[in-house]
């Protein structure tokens, strides 16, 4: 039985590999987790992929454009 709630969670990051596992564990209830990275140098994309997240990289500068990229990839409420 699928335990995940039909919900999308979008998160953006840069150089947050040390904090990412705890973050992803805290939102593991969601059916879809979208992670958008902004040119991190510490390997968070590999961590997110291991958690089963949908992973994207976006080099646009600024919080708002990067957050919009993440939201646009969400398929659930």
C-alpha positions in Angstrom: 0.0 0.0 0.0 1.3 3.4 -0.9 1.8 5.5 2.2 2.6 8.8 0.5 0.2 11.7 0.6 -0.8 12.9 -2.9 1.1 16.1 -2.5 4.1 17.7 -4.2 6.9 19.4 -2.2 9.3 21.7 -4.0 12.6 22.7 -2.5 15.5 24.7 -3.8 19.1 24.7 -2.7 22.7 25.6 -3.2 25.5 23.8 -1.3 23.2 22.1 1.2 24.4 18.5 1.0 25.0 18.4 4.8 21.4 19.4 5.6 19.7 17.7 2.7 19.2 14.2 4.2 17.3 15.5 7.2 15.3 17.8 5.0 14.3 15.0 2.7 13.4 12.7 5.6 11.1 15.4 7.0 9.1 15.6 3.8 9.2 11.9 2.8 5.4 11.7 3.3 4.9 13.5 0.0 4.1 11.6 -3.2 6.4 13.9 -5.2 9.5 15.7 -4.1 11.1 18.2 -6.5 14.6 19.4 -5.8 16.1 22.2 -7.9 19.8 22.9 -7.3 21.6 26.1 -8.2 25.2 25.0 -9.1 26.1 23.4 -5.8 29.6 22.2 -5.4 29.0 19.7 -2.5 27.1 16.9 -4.3 23.4 17.3 -3.2 21.9 16.1 -6.5 23.3 12.6 -5.9 21.8 12.6 -2.4 18.4 13.7 -3.7 18.4 11.1 -6.4 19.1 8.4 -3.8 16.0 9.5 -1.9 13.9 9.2 -5.1 13.4 12.8 -5.7 12.9 14.4 -9.0 16.1 16.4 -9.5 16.8 19.4 -11.6 19.6 21.9 -12.0 18.9 25.6 -12.7 21.6 28.2 -13.0 19.3 31.3 -12.9 20.2 33.7 -10.2 17.8 34.5 -7.5 15.3 32.8 -5.2 12.2 33.7 -7.1 13.2 32.2 -10.6 14.6 29.1 -9.0 11.5 28.5 -6.8 9.3 29.0 -9.9 11.2 26.3 -11.8 10.6 23.9 -8.9 6.9 24.8 -8.6 6.4 24.4 -12.4 7.6 20.8 -12.1 5.1 19.8 -9.4 2.2 17.6 -10.6 0.3 17.3 -7.3 -1.3 20.0 -5.2 
